[in-house]
């Protein structure tokens, strides 16, 4: 998020000085922004109880 706000991500390639960065993004947390916003709203509603 910070790199994106600073304009460091061009949406084509992402590299940091040859460092290997592990990814653990599960399929359930991927999707479009609209889908993720709906999931976030659902979690927020569930946390109110």
mmCIF entry with sequence, helices, sheets and N, C-alpha, C, O atoms, coordinates in Angstrom:
data_MODEL
# 
_entry.id   MODEL 
# 
_entity.id                         1 
_entity.type                       polymer 
_entity.pdbx_number_of_molecules   1 
# 
_entity_poly.entity_id                      1 
_entity_poly.type                           'polypeptide(L)' 
_entity_poly.nstd_linkage                   no 
_entity_poly.nstd_monomer                   no 
_entity_poly.pdbx_seq_one_letter_code       
;(UNK)(UNK)(UNK)(UNK)(UNK)(UNK)(UNK)(UNK)(UNK)(UNK)(UNK)(UNK)(UNK)(UNK)(UNK)(UNK)
(UNK)(UNK)(UNK)(UNK)(UNK)(UNK)(UNK)(UNK)(UNK)(UNK)(UNK)(UNK)(UNK)(UNK)(UNK)(UNK)
(UNK)(UNK)(UNK)(UNK)(UNK)(UNK)(UNK)(UNK)(UNK)(UNK)(UNK)(UNK)(UNK)(UNK)(UNK)(UNK)
(UNK)
;
_entity_poly.pdbx_seq_one_letter_code_can   XXXXXXXXXXXXXXXXXXXXXXXXXXXXXXXXXXXXXXXXXXXXXXXXX 
_entity_poly.pdbx_strand_id                 A 
# 
loop_
_entity_poly_seq.entity_id 
_entity_poly_seq.num 
_entity_poly_seq.mon_id 
_entity_poly_seq.hetero 
1 1  UNK n 
1 2  UNK n 
1 3  UNK n 
1 4  UNK n 
1 5  UNK n 
1 6  UNK n 
1 7  UNK n 
1 8  UNK n 
1 9  UNK n 
1 10 UNK n 
1 11 UNK n 
1 12 UNK n 
1 13 UNK n 
1 14 UNK n 
1 15 UNK n 
1 16 UNK n 
1 17 UNK n 
1 18 UNK n 
1 19 UNK n 
1 20 UNK n 
1 21 UNK n 
1 22 UNK n 
1 23 UNK n 
1 24 UNK n 
1 25 UNK n 
1 26 UNK n 
1 27 UNK n 
1 28 UNK n 
1 29 UNK n 
1 30 UNK n 
1 31 UNK n 
1 32 UNK n 
1 33 UNK n 
1 34 UNK n 
1 35 UNK n 
1 36 UNK n 
1 37 UNK n 
1 38 UNK n 
1 39 UNK n 
1 40 UNK n 
1 41 UNK n 
1 42 UNK n 
1 43 UNK n 
1 44 UNK n 
1 45 UNK n 
1 46 UNK n 
1 47 UNK n 
1 48 UNK n 
1 49 UNK n 
# 
_struct_asym.id          A 
_struct_asym.entity_id   1 
# 
loop_
_struct_conf.conf_type_id 
_struct_conf.id 
_struct_conf.pdbx_PDB_helix_id 
_struct_conf.beg_label_comp_id 
_struct_conf.beg_label_asym_id 
_struct_conf.beg_label_seq_id 
_struct_conf.pdbx_beg_PDB_ins_code 
_struct_conf.end_label_comp_id 
_struct_conf.end_label_asym_id 
_struct_conf.end_label_seq_id 
_struct_conf.pdbx_end_PDB_ins_code 
_struct_conf.beg_auth_comp_id 
_struct_conf.beg_auth_asym_id 
_struct_conf.beg_auth_seq_id 
_struct_conf.end_auth_comp_id 
_struct_conf.end_auth_asym_id 
_struct_conf.end_auth_seq_id 
_struct_conf.pdbx_PDB_helix_class 
_struct_conf.details 
_struct_conf.pdbx_PDB_helix_length 
HELX_P HELX_P1 AA1 UNK A 2  ? UNK A 5  ? UNK A 2  UNK A 5  1 ? 4  
HELX_P HELX_P2 AA2 UNK A 27 ? UNK A 29 ? UNK A 27 UNK A 29 5 ? 3  
HELX_P HELX_P3 AA3 UNK A 33 ? UNK A 47 ? UNK A 33 UNK A 47 1 ? 15 
# 
_struct_conf_type.id          HELX_P 
_struct_conf_type.criteria    ? 
_struct_conf_type.reference   ? 
# 
loop_
_atom_site.group_PDB 
_atom_site.id 
_atom_site.type_symbol 
_atom_site.label_atom_id 
_atom_site.label_alt_id 
_atom_site.label_comp_id 
_atom_site.label_asym_id 
_atom_site.label_entity_id 
_atom_site.label_seq_id 
_atom_site.pdbx_PDB_ins_code 
_atom_site.Cartn_x 
_atom_site.Cartn_y 
_atom_site.Cartn_z 
_atom_site.occupancy 
_atom_site.B_iso_or_equiv 
_atom_site.pdbx_formal_charge 
_atom_site.auth_seq_id 
_atom_site.auth_comp_id 
_atom_site.auth_asym_id 
_atom_site.auth_atom_id 
_atom_site.pdbx_PDB_model_num 
ATOM 1   N N  . UNK A 1 1  ? 0.823   -1.192  0.000   1.00 0.00 ? 1  UNK A N  1 
ATOM 2   C CA . UNK A 1 1  ? 0.000   0.000   0.000   1.00 0.00 ? 1  UNK A CA 1 
ATOM 3   C C  . UNK A 1 1  ? 0.868   1.257   0.000   1.00 0.00 ? 1  UNK A C  1 
ATOM 4   O O  . UNK A 1 1  ? 0.601   2.195   -0.751  1.00 0.00 ? 1  UNK A O  1 
ATOM 5   N N  . UNK A 1 2  ? 1.884   1.279   0.821   1.00 0.00 ? 2  UNK A N  1 
ATOM 6   C CA . UNK A 1 2  ? 2.742   2.461   0.883   1.00 0.00 ? 2  UNK A CA 1 
ATOM 7   C C  . UNK A 1 2  ? 3.465   2.657   -0.439  1.00 0.00 ? 2  UNK A C  1 
ATOM 8   O O  . UNK A 1 2  ? 3.539   3.775   -0.951  1.00 0.00 ? 2  UNK A O  1 
ATOM 9   N N  . UNK A 1 3  ? 4.001   1.573   -0.996  1.00 0.00 ? 3  UNK A N  1 
ATOM 10  C CA . UNK A 1 3  ? 4.702   1.678   -2.276  1.00 0.00 ? 3  UNK A CA 1 
ATOM 11  C C  . UNK A 1 3  ? 3.767   2.176   -3.370  1.00 0.00 ? 3  UNK A C  1 
ATOM 12  O O  . UNK A 1 3  ? 4.175   2.966   -4.222  1.00 0.00 ? 3  UNK A O  1 
ATOM 13  N N  . UNK A 1 4  ? 2.521   1.725   -3.356  1.00 0.00 ? 4  UNK A N  1 
ATOM 14  C CA . UNK A 1 4  ? 1.556   2.164   -4.358  1.00 0.00 ? 4  UNK A CA 1 
ATOM 15  C C  . UNK A 1 4  ? 1.263   3.651   -4.199  1.00 0.00 ? 4  UNK A C  1 
ATOM 16  O O  . UNK A 1 4  ? 1.218   4.380   -5.190  1.00 0.00 ? 4  UNK A O  1 
ATOM 17  N N  . UNK A 1 5  ? 1.066   4.106   -2.971  1.00 0.00 ? 5  UNK A N  1 
ATOM 18  C CA . UNK A 1 5  ? 0.794   5.528   -2.731  1.00 0.00 ? 5  UNK A CA 1 
ATOM 19  C C  . UNK A 1 5  ? 1.962   6.410   -3.153  1.00 0.00 ? 5  UNK A C  1 
ATOM 20  O O  . UNK A 1 5  ? 1.762   7.545   -3.586  1.00 0.00 ? 5  UNK A O  1 
ATOM 21  N N  . UNK A 1 6  ? 3.177   5.895   -3.028  1.00 0.00 ? 6  UNK A N  1 
ATOM 22  C CA . UNK A 1 6  ? 4.368   6.651   -3.398  1.00 0.00 ? 6  UNK A CA 1 
ATOM 23  C C  . UNK A 1 6  ? 4.672   6.566   -4.893  1.00 0.00 ? 6  UNK A C  1 
ATOM 24  O O  . UNK A 1 6  ? 5.635   7.164   -5.372  1.00 0.00 ? 6  UNK A O  1 
ATOM 25  N N  . UNK A 1 7  ? 3.840   5.813   -5.632  1.00 0.00 ? 7  UNK A N  1 
ATOM 26  C CA . UNK A 1 7  ? 4.016   5.695   -7.067  1.00 0.00 ? 7  UNK A CA 1 
ATOM 27  C C  . UNK A 1 7  ? 5.160   4.760   -7.462  1.00 0.00 ? 7  UNK A C  1 
ATOM 28  O O  . UNK A 1 7  ? 5.681   4.858   -8.573  1.00 0.00 ? 7  UNK A O  1 
ATOM 29  N N  . UNK A 1 8  ? 5.550   3.861   -6.568  1.00 0.00 ? 8  UNK A N  1 
ATOM 30  C CA . UNK A 1 8  ? 6.663   2.961   -6.846  1.00 0.00 ? 8  UNK A CA 1 
ATOM 31  C C  . UNK A 1 8  ? 6.235   1.686   -7.554  1.00 0.00 ? 8  UNK A C  1 
ATOM 32  O O  . UNK A 1 8  ? 7.086   0.912   -7.993  1.00 0.00 ? 8  UNK A O  1 
ATOM 33  N N  . UNK A 1 9  ? 4.950   1.456   -7.671  1.00 0.00 ? 9  UNK A N  1 
ATOM 34  C CA . UNK A 1 9  ? 4.453   0.252   -8.329  1.00 0.00 ? 9  UNK A CA 1 
ATOM 35  C C  . UNK A 1 9  ? 3.788   0.654   -9.632  1.00 0.00 ? 9  UNK A C  1 
ATOM 36  O O  . UNK A 1 9  ? 2.838   1.437   -9.643  1.00 0.00 ? 9  UNK A O  1 
ATOM 37  N N  . UNK A 1 10 ? 4.298   0.111   -10.732 1.00 0.00 ? 10 UNK A N  1 
ATOM 38  C CA . UNK A 1 10 ? 3.774   0.465   -12.044 1.00 0.00 ? 10 UNK A CA 1 
ATOM 39  C C  . UNK A 1 10 ? 2.793   -0.545  -12.598 1.00 0.00 ? 10 UNK A C  1 
ATOM 40  O O  . UNK A 1 10 ? 2.377   -0.436  -13.751 1.00 0.00 ? 10 UNK A O  1 
ATOM 41  N N  . UNK A 1 11 ? 2.418   -1.521  -11.799 1.00 0.00 ? 11 UNK A N  1 
ATOM 42  C CA . UNK A 1 11 ? 1.438   -2.535  -12.178 1.00 0.00 ? 11 UNK A CA 1 
ATOM 43  C C  . UNK A 1 11 ? 1.976   -3.529  -13.217 1.00 0.00 ? 11 UNK A C  1 
ATOM 44  O O  . UNK A 1 11 ? 1.223   -4.374  -13.701 1.00 0.00 ? 11 UNK A O  1 
ATOM 45  N N  . UNK A 1 12 ? 3.279   -3.439  -13.569 1.00 0.00 ? 12 UNK A N  1 
ATOM 46  C CA . UNK A 1 12 ? 3.853   -4.365  -14.537 1.00 0.00 ? 12 UNK A CA 1 
ATOM 47  C C  . UNK A 1 12 ? 4.878   -5.285  -13.890 1.00 0.00 ? 12 UNK A C  1 
ATOM 48  O O  . UNK A 1 12 ? 4.922   -6.477  -14.194 1.00 0.00 ? 12 UNK A O  1 
ATOM 49  N N  . UNK A 1 13 ? 5.701   -4.744  -13.002 1.00 0.00 ? 13 UNK A N  1 
ATOM 50  C CA . UNK A 1 13 ? 6.727   -5.532  -12.350 1.00 0.00 ? 13 UNK A CA 1 
ATOM 51  C C  . UNK A 1 13 ? 7.013   -4.906  -10.987 1.00 0.00 ? 13 UNK A C  1 
ATOM 52  O O  . UNK A 1 13 ? 6.942   -3.688  -10.821 1.00 0.00 ? 13 UNK A O  1 
ATOM 53  N N  . UNK A 1 14 ? 7.337   -5.755  -10.018 1.00 0.00 ? 14 UNK A N  1 
ATOM 54  C CA . UNK A 1 14 ? 7.650   -5.270  -8.680  1.00 0.00 ? 14 UNK A CA 1 
ATOM 55  C C  . UNK A 1 14 ? 8.897   -5.992  -8.200  1.00 0.00 ? 14 UNK A C  1 
ATOM 56  O O  . UNK A 1 14 ? 8.894   -7.218  -8.096  1.00 0.00 ? 14 UNK A O  1 
ATOM 57  N N  . UNK A 1 15 ? 9.963   -5.257  -7.904  1.00 0.00 ? 15 UNK A N  1 
ATOM 58  C CA . UNK A 1 15 ? 11.202  -5.864  -7.415  1.00 0.00 ? 15 UNK A CA 1 
ATOM 59  C C  . UNK A 1 15 ? 11.843  -4.923  -6.401  1.00 0.00 ? 15 UNK A C  1 
ATOM 60  O O  . UNK A 1 15 ? 11.762  -3.701  -6.527  1.00 0.00 ? 15 UNK A O  1 
ATOM 61  N N  . UNK A 1 16 ? 12.476  -5.513  -5.402  1.00 0.00 ? 16 UNK A N  1 
ATOM 62  C CA . UNK A 1 16 ? 13.180  -4.716  -4.392  1.00 0.00 ? 16 UNK A CA 1 
ATOM 63  C C  . UNK A 1 16 ? 14.614  -5.241  -4.313  1.00 0.00 ? 16 UNK A C  1 
ATOM 64  O O  . UNK A 1 16 ? 14.873  -6.223  -3.618  1.00 0.00 ? 16 UNK A O  1 
ATOM 65  N N  . UNK A 1 17 ? 15.523  -4.613  -4.998  1.00 0.00 ? 17 UNK A N  1 
ATOM 66  C CA . UNK A 1 17 ? 16.954  -4.930  -4.931  1.00 0.00 ? 17 UNK A CA 1 
ATOM 67  C C  . UNK A 1 17 ? 17.274  -6.420  -4.888  1.00 0.00 ? 17 UNK A C  1 
ATOM 68  O O  . UNK A 1 17 ? 18.171  -6.828  -4.150  1.00 0.00 ? 17 UNK A O  1 
ATOM 69  N N  . UNK A 1 18 ? 16.587  -7.216  -5.635  1.00 0.00 ? 18 UNK A N  1 
ATOM 70  C CA . UNK A 1 18 ? 16.885  -8.638  -5.689  1.00 0.00 ? 18 UNK A CA 1 
ATOM 71  C C  . UNK A 1 18 ? 16.412  -9.441  -4.499  1.00 0.00 ? 18 UNK A C  1 
ATOM 72  O O  . UNK A 1 18 ? 16.666  -10.643 -4.425  1.00 0.00 ? 18 UNK A O  1 
ATOM 73  N N  . UNK A 1 19 ? 15.727  -8.802  -3.564  1.00 0.00 ? 19 UNK A N  1 
ATOM 74  C CA . UNK A 1 19 ? 15.220  -9.525  -2.393  1.00 0.00 ? 19 UNK A CA 1 
ATOM 75  C C  . UNK A 1 19 ? 14.054  -10.417 -2.809  1.00 0.00 ? 19 UNK A C  1 
ATOM 76  O O  . UNK A 1 19 ? 13.227  -10.037 -3.637  1.00 0.00 ? 19 UNK A O  1 
ATOM 77  N N  . UNK A 1 20 ? 14.007  -11.581 -2.233  1.00 0.00 ? 20 UNK A N  1 
ATOM 78  C CA . UNK A 1 20 ? 12.874  -12.468 -2.484  1.00 0.00 ? 20 UNK A CA 1 
ATOM 79  C C  . UNK A 1 20 ? 11.835  -12.228 -1.398  1.00 0.00 ? 20 UNK A C  1 
ATOM 80  O O  . UNK A 1 20 ? 12.146  -12.276 -0.208  1.00 0.00 ? 20 UNK A O  1 
ATOM 81  N N  . UNK A 1 21 ? 10.629  -11.976 -1.805  1.00 0.00 ? 21 UNK A N  1 
ATOM 82  C CA . UNK A 1 21 ? 9.543   -11.707 -0.877  1.00 0.00 ? 21 UNK A CA 1 
ATOM 83  C C  . UNK A 1 21 ? 8.534   -12.846 -0.983  1.00 0.00 ? 21 UNK A C  1 
ATOM 84  O O  . UNK A 1 21 ? 7.981   -13.094 -2.054  1.00 0.00 ? 21 UNK A O  1 
ATOM 85  N N  . UNK A 1 22 ? 8.299   -13.531 0.117   1.00 0.00 ? 22 UNK A N  1 
ATOM 86  C CA . UNK A 1 22 ? 7.344   -14.626 0.115   1.00 0.00 ? 22 UNK A CA 1 
ATOM 87  C C  . UNK A 1 22 ? 5.917   -14.097 0.037   1.00 0.00 ? 22 UNK A C  1 
ATOM 88  O O  . UNK A 1 22 ? 5.608   -13.017 0.542   1.00 0.00 ? 22 UNK A O  1 
ATOM 89  N N  . UNK A 1 23 ? 5.083   -14.854 -0.586  1.00 0.00 ? 23 UNK A N  1 
ATOM 90  C CA . UNK A 1 23 ? 3.679   -14.490 -0.694  1.00 0.00 ? 23 UNK A CA 1 
ATOM 91  C C  . UNK A 1 23 ? 2.842   -15.556 -0.004  1.00 0.00 ? 23 UNK A C  1 
ATOM 92  O O  . UNK A 1 23 ? 3.084   -16.749 -0.181  1.00 0.00 ? 23 UNK A O  1 
ATOM 93  N N  . UNK A 1 24 ? 1.877   -15.137 0.767   1.00 0.00 ? 24 UNK A N  1 
ATOM 94  C CA . UNK A 1 24 ? 0.985   -16.088 1.414   1.00 0.00 ? 24 UNK A CA 1 
ATOM 95  C C  . UNK A 1 24 ? -0.472  -15.706 1.203   1.00 0.00 ? 24 UNK A C  1 
ATOM 96  O O  . UNK A 1 24 ? -1.330  -16.018 2.029   1.00 0.00 ? 24 UNK A O  1 
ATOM 97  N N  . UNK A 1 25 ? -0.746  -15.031 0.096   1.00 0.00 ? 25 UNK A N  1 
ATOM 98  C CA . UNK A 1 25 ? -2.105  -14.594 -0.192  1.00 0.00 ? 25 UNK A CA 1 
ATOM 99  C C  . UNK A 1 25 ? -2.964  -15.797 -0.566  1.00 0.00 ? 25 UNK A C  1 
ATOM 100 O O  . UNK A 1 25 ? -2.699  -16.483 -1.553  1.00 0.00 ? 25 UNK A O  1 
ATOM 101 N N  . UNK A 1 26 ? -3.976  -16.037 0.221   1.00 0.00 ? 26 UNK A N  1 
ATOM 102 C CA . UNK A 1 26 ? -4.887  -17.130 -0.065  1.00 0.00 ? 26 UNK A CA 1 
ATOM 103 C C  . UNK A 1 26 ? -5.914  -16.730 -1.103  1.00 0.00 ? 26 UNK A C  1 
ATOM 104 O O  . UNK A 1 26 ? -6.188  -15.545 -1.291  1.00 0.00 ? 26 UNK A O  1 
ATOM 105 N N  . UNK A 1 27 ? -6.475  -17.705 -1.767  1.00 0.00 ? 27 UNK A N  1 
ATOM 106 C CA . UNK A 1 27 ? -7.463  -17.440 -2.817  1.00 0.00 ? 27 UNK A CA 1 
ATOM 107 C C  . UNK A 1 27 ? -8.673  -16.697 -2.263  1.00 0.00 ? 27 UNK A C  1 
ATOM 108 O O  . UNK A 1 27 ? -9.282  -15.888 -2.963  1.00 0.00 ? 27 UNK A O  1 
ATOM 109 N N  . UNK A 1 28 ? -9.025  -16.972 -0.999  1.00 0.00 ? 28 UNK A N  1 
ATOM 110 C CA . UNK A 1 28 ? -10.202 -16.316 -0.422  1.00 0.00 ? 28 UNK A CA 1 
ATOM 111 C C  . UNK A 1 28 ? -10.006 -14.806 -0.248  1.00 0.00 ? 28 UNK A C  1 
ATOM 112 O O  . UNK A 1 28 ? -10.990 -14.074 -0.153  1.00 0.00 ? 28 UNK A O  1 
ATOM 113 N N  . UNK A 1 29 ? -8.774  -14.331 -0.205  1.00 0.00 ? 29 UNK A N  1 
ATOM 114 C CA . UNK A 1 29 ? -8.510  -12.904 -0.015  1.00 0.00 ? 29 UNK A CA 1 
ATOM 115 C C  . UNK A 1 29 ? -8.092  -12.215 -1.299  1.00 0.00 ? 29 UNK A C  1 
ATOM 116 O O  . UNK A 1 29 ? -7.637  -11.072 -1.260  1.00 0.00 ? 29 UNK A O  1 
ATOM 117 N N  . UNK A 1 30 ? -8.234  -12.879 -2.434  1.00 0.00 ? 30 UNK A N  1 
ATOM 118 C CA . UNK A 1 30 ? -7.957  -12.227 -3.705  1.00 0.00 ? 30 UNK A CA 1 
ATOM 119 C C  . UNK A 1 30 ? -9.284  -11.879 -4.359  1.00 0.00 ? 30 UNK A C  1 
ATOM 120 O O  . UNK A 1 30 ? -10.327 -12.409 -3.975  1.00 0.00 ? 30 UNK A O  1 
ATOM 121 N N  . UNK A 1 31 ? -9.251  -11.015 -5.321  1.00 0.00 ? 31 UNK A N  1 
ATOM 122 C CA . UNK A 1 31 ? -10.468 -10.622 -6.022  1.00 0.00 ? 31 UNK A CA 1 
ATOM 123 C C  . UNK A 1 31 ? -10.418 -9.164  -6.414  1.00 0.00 ? 31 UNK A C  1 
ATOM 124 O O  . UNK A 1 31 ? -9.389  -8.505  -6.265  1.00 0.00 ? 31 UNK A O  1 
ATOM 125 N N  . UNK A 1 32 ? -11.523 -8.668  -6.912  1.00 0.00 ? 32 UNK A N  1 
ATOM 126 C CA . UNK A 1 32 ? -11.593 -7.261  -7.309  1.00 0.00 ? 32 UNK A CA 1 
ATOM 127 C C  . UNK A 1 32 ? -11.761 -6.390  -6.071  1.00 0.00 ? 32 UNK A C  1 
ATOM 128 O O  . UNK A 1 32 ? -12.094 -6.884  -4.993  1.00 0.00 ? 32 UNK A O  1 
ATOM 129 N N  . UNK A 1 33 ? -11.529 -5.101  -6.234  1.00 0.00 ? 33 UNK A N  1 
ATOM 130 C CA . UNK A 1 33 ? -11.701 -4.180  -5.116  1.00 0.00 ? 33 UNK A CA 1 
ATOM 131 C C  . UNK A 1 33 ? -13.135 -4.214  -4.592  1.00 0.00 ? 33 UNK A C  1 
ATOM 132 O O  . UNK A 1 33 ? -13.357 -4.142  -3.383  1.00 0.00 ? 33 UNK A O  1 
ATOM 133 N N  . UNK A 1 34 ? -14.109 -4.322  -5.498  1.00 0.00 ? 34 UNK A N  1 
ATOM 134 C CA . UNK A 1 34 ? -15.514 -4.376  -5.077  1.00 0.00 ? 34 UNK A CA 1 
ATOM 135 C C  . UNK A 1 34 ? -15.771 -5.602  -4.203  1.00 0.00 ? 34 UNK A C  1 
ATOM 136 O O  . UNK A 1 34 ? -16.444 -5.508  -3.177  1.00 0.00 ? 34 UNK A O  1 
ATOM 137 N N  . UNK A 1 35 ? -15.233 -6.745  -4.611  1.00 0.00 ? 35 UNK A N  1 
ATOM 138 C CA . UNK A 1 35 ? -15.422 -7.972  -3.831  1.00 0.00 ? 35 UNK A CA 1 
ATOM 139 C C  . UNK A 1 35 ? -14.767 -7.856  -2.464  1.00 0.00 ? 35 UNK A C  1 
ATOM 140 O O  . UNK A 1 35 ? -15.340 -8.269  -1.456  1.00 0.00 ? 35 UNK A O  1 
ATOM 141 N N  . UNK A 1 36 ? -13.556 -7.288  -2.432  1.00 0.00 ? 36 UNK A N  1 
ATOM 142 C CA . UNK A 1 36 ? -12.852 -7.132  -1.158  1.00 0.00 ? 36 UNK A CA 1 
ATOM 143 C C  . UNK A 1 36 ? -13.570 -6.140  -0.237  1.00 0.00 ? 36 UNK A C  1 
ATOM 144 O O  . UNK A 1 36 ? -13.601 -6.329  0.979   1.00 0.00 ? 36 UNK A O  1 
ATOM 145 N N  . UNK A 1 37 ? -14.147 -5.082  -0.820  1.00 0.00 ? 37 UNK A N  1 
ATOM 146 C CA . UNK A 1 37 ? -14.911 -4.130  -0.013  1.00 0.00 ? 37 UNK A CA 1 
ATOM 147 C C  . UNK A 1 37 ? -16.146 -4.788  0.591   1.00 0.00 ? 37 UNK A C  1 
ATOM 148 O O  . UNK A 1 37 ? -16.497 -4.511  1.738   1.00 0.00 ? 37 UNK A O  1 
ATOM 149 N N  . UNK A 1 38 ? -16.809 -5.662  -0.177  1.00 0.00 ? 38 UNK A N  1 
ATOM 150 C CA . UNK A 1 38 ? -17.979 -6.383  0.352   1.00 0.00 ? 38 UNK A CA 1 
ATOM 151 C C  . UNK A 1 38 ? -17.562 -7.316  1.483   1.00 0.00 ? 38 UNK A C  1 
ATOM 152 O O  . UNK A 1 38 ? -18.258 -7.414  2.494   1.00 0.00 ? 38 UNK A O  1 
ATOM 153 N N  . UNK A 1 39 ? -16.431 -8.003  1.319   1.00 0.00 ? 39 UNK A N  1 
ATOM 154 C CA . UNK A 1 39 ? -15.935 -8.882  2.384   1.00 0.00 ? 39 UNK A CA 1 
ATOM 155 C C  . UNK A 1 39 ? -15.597 -8.077  3.634   1.00 0.00 ? 39 UNK A C  1 
ATOM 156 O O  . UNK A 1 39 ? -15.892 -8.498  4.753   1.00 0.00 ? 39 UNK A O  1 
ATOM 157 N N  . UNK A 1 40 ? -14.971 -6.909  3.435   1.00 0.00 ? 40 UNK A N  1 
ATOM 158 C CA . UNK A 1 40 ? -14.621 -6.064  4.572   1.00 0.00 ? 40 UNK A CA 1 
ATOM 159 C C  . UNK A 1 40 ? -15.877 -5.587  5.301   1.00 0.00 ? 40 UNK A C  1 
ATOM 160 O O  . UNK A 1 40 ? -15.923 -5.598  6.531   1.00 0.00 ? 40 UNK A O  1 
ATOM 161 N N  . UNK A 1 41 ? -16.885 -5.173  4.556   1.00 0.00 ? 41 UNK A N  1 
ATOM 162 C CA . UNK A 1 41 ? -18.136 -4.718  5.169   1.00 0.00 ? 41 UNK A CA 1 
ATOM 163 C C  . UNK A 1 41 ? -18.789 -5.858  5.954   1.00 0.00 ? 41 UNK A C  1 
ATOM 164 O O  . UNK A 1 41 ? -19.313 -5.645  7.047   1.00 0.00 ? 41 UNK A O  1 
ATOM 165 N N  . UNK A 1 42 ? -18.753 -7.056  5.395   1.00 0.00 ? 42 UNK A N  1 
ATOM 166 C CA . UNK A 1 42 ? -19.331 -8.219  6.082   1.00 0.00 ? 42 UNK A CA 1 
ATOM 167 C C  . UNK A 1 42 ? -18.590 -8.491  7.394   1.00 0.00 ? 42 UNK A C  1 
ATOM 168 O O  . UNK A 1 42 ? -19.217 -8.742  8.423   1.00 0.00 ? 42 UNK A O  1 
ATOM 169 N N  . UNK A 1 43 ? -17.259 -8.440  7.353   1.00 0.00 ? 43 UNK A N  1 
ATOM 170 C CA . UNK A 1 43 ? -16.461 -8.655  8.567   1.00 0.00 ? 43 UNK A CA 1 
ATOM 171 C C  . UNK A 1 43 ? -16.711 -7.549  9.596   1.00 0.00 ? 43 UNK A C  1 
ATOM 172 O O  . UNK A 1 43 ? -16.775 -7.819  10.796  1.00 0.00 ? 43 UNK A O  1 
ATOM 173 N N  . UNK A 1 44 ? -16.851 -6.318  9.135   1.00 0.00 ? 44 UNK A N  1 
ATOM 174 C CA . UNK A 1 44 ? -17.141 -5.209  10.058  1.00 0.00 ? 44 UNK A CA 1 
ATOM 175 C C  . UNK A 1 44 ? -18.486 -5.396  10.737  1.00 0.00 ? 44 UNK A C  1 
ATOM 176 O O  . UNK A 1 44 ? -18.618 -5.163  11.939  1.00 0.00 ? 44 UNK A O  1 
ATOM 177 N N  . UNK A 1 45 ? -19.499 -5.823  9.960   1.00 0.00 ? 45 UNK A N  1 
ATOM 178 C CA . UNK A 1 45 ? -20.821 -6.066  10.545  1.00 0.00 ? 45 UNK A CA 1 
ATOM 179 C C  . UNK A 1 45 ? -20.753 -7.183  11.568  1.00 0.00 ? 45 UNK A C  1 
ATOM 180 O O  . UNK A 1 45 ? -21.367 -7.088  12.631  1.00 0.00 ? 45 UNK A O  1 
ATOM 181 N N  . UNK A 1 46 ? -20.008 -8.246  11.260  1.00 0.00 ? 46 UNK A N  1 
ATOM 182 C CA . UNK A 1 46 ? -19.892 -9.393  12.167  1.00 0.00 ? 46 UNK A CA 1 
ATOM 183 C C  . UNK A 1 46 ? -19.150 -9.025  13.440  1.00 0.00 ? 46 UNK A C  1 
ATOM 184 O O  . UNK A 1 46 ? -19.415 -9.606  14.493  1.00 0.00 ? 46 UNK A O  1 
ATOM 185 N N  . UNK A 1 47 ? -18.233 -8.079  13.368  1.00 0.00 ? 47 UNK A N  1 
ATOM 186 C CA . UNK A 1 47 ? -17.449 -7.709  14.547  1.00 0.00 ? 47 UNK A CA 1 
ATOM 187 C C  . UNK A 1 47 ? -18.226 -6.818  15.508  1.00 0.00 ? 47 UNK A C  1 
ATOM 188 O O  . UNK A 1 47 ? -17.779 -6.590  16.632  1.00 0.00 ? 47 UNK A O  1 
ATOM 189 N N  . UNK A 1 48 ? -19.362 -6.319  15.092  1.00 0.00 ? 48 UNK A N  1 
ATOM 190 C CA . UNK A 1 48 ? -20.167 -5.451  15.958  1.00 0.00 ? 48 UNK A CA 1 
ATOM 191 C C  . UNK A 1 48 ? -20.923 -6.242  17.007  1.00 0.00 ? 48 UNK A C  1 
ATOM 192 O O  . UNK A 1 48 ? -21.392 -5.669  17.990  1.00 0.00 ? 48 UNK A O  1 
ATOM 193 N N  . UNK A 1 49 ? -21.052 -7.553  16.818  1.00 0.00 ? 49 UNK A N  1 
ATOM 194 C CA . UNK A 1 49 ? -21.843 -8.372  17.733  1.00 0.00 ? 49 UNK A CA 1 
ATOM 195 C C  . UNK A 1 49 ? -20.995 -9.082  18.737  1.00 0.00 ? 49 UNK A C  1 
ATOM 196 O O  . UNK A 1 49 ? -21.517 -9.813  19.579  1.00 0.00 ? 49 UNK A O  1 
# 
